[in-house]
């Protein structure tokens, strides 16, 4: 290692990795690195298969490159994201003792509020400079579920929604309604993207439909105060959220205009995934990389709020139901064969959590 680089250690889908990081100045990603994809045909009832296949080809190119892309014409109204954003700001701007009424310590399933200095997603970097309000999938708010009481037992046992968050925030009437509307919008986009990913892998559009009927889906509404005197490319720097990869299929992220999301490209350079009005950012997760035999890339990313202003991000994490499992897809198996065994989704998520906790500062 020389003065122009440093070493970054983290836990990724295939275990601990070390990346050599260039100390080059941060720059915005180019359209070739993180493209903008118009997914209008995926949510339109009048689109043709040819139109949807064209979108799928663009998604495939992005998934095999840096594993990140923006989506526009996603059919989630700006009023929905604006109201969710306003509700999040209202929640996080409350006194700490008020927010602690929704403390994650009250949860059995990691729902609820985490306050300052409580999270460190990468033990080899600083404590995350953020607060978070998390919430997991609730079938009562899924428009595709006609009767939650009739969900099969093997799926129902993995539903981890809890009511205490809404009780603890009942003095903020906008919060529940706005977050549920955002949740519903993200569900629609996620299922449409899941079908497009199937097409991109030369599979029938409905190939994954059964696996996402009762999905592994969750939110983590993040509040990032500004980092004072932030250094953008120093191994001793503070981070808003540390370097990591996501666990399941993919993540859909709405971010405000402040910015701070950074993606590690193949050359070892951090690039900004700057906010683009009207878009979501989508990134590939570890499980999708696994079942595509590493053809699709789950890319390392982090956030660092150097703006001097508070920042909100609203990621929606999406995966197959925890009762489901999947092997490497046959369309992704080449002469080298399959790299991975079939694995249950719940076992996979548990493994990733346990592995992340094992990473020690070197």
Secondary structure, 3 states (H helix, E strand, C coil): CCCCEEEEEEEECCEEEEEEEECCCCEECCCCCCCEEECHHHHCCCCCHHHHHHHHHHHHHHHHCCCEEEEECCCCCHHHHHHHHHHHHHHHCCCHHHHHHHEHHHCCCCCEEECCCCCCCCCCCCCCCCEEEEEECCHHHCCCCCCHHHCCHHHHCCCCCCCHHHHHCCCCHHHHHHHHHHHHHHHHHHHHHHHHHHHHCCCCCCCCHHHHCCCEEEEEEEEECCCCCCCCCCCCCCCCEEEECCCCCEEEEEECCCCCEEEECCCCCEEECCCCCCCEEEEECHHHHHHCCCCCCCCCEEECCCCCCCEEEEEEEEECCCCCEECCCHHHCCCCCCCCCCEEHHHHHHHHHHHHHHCCCC
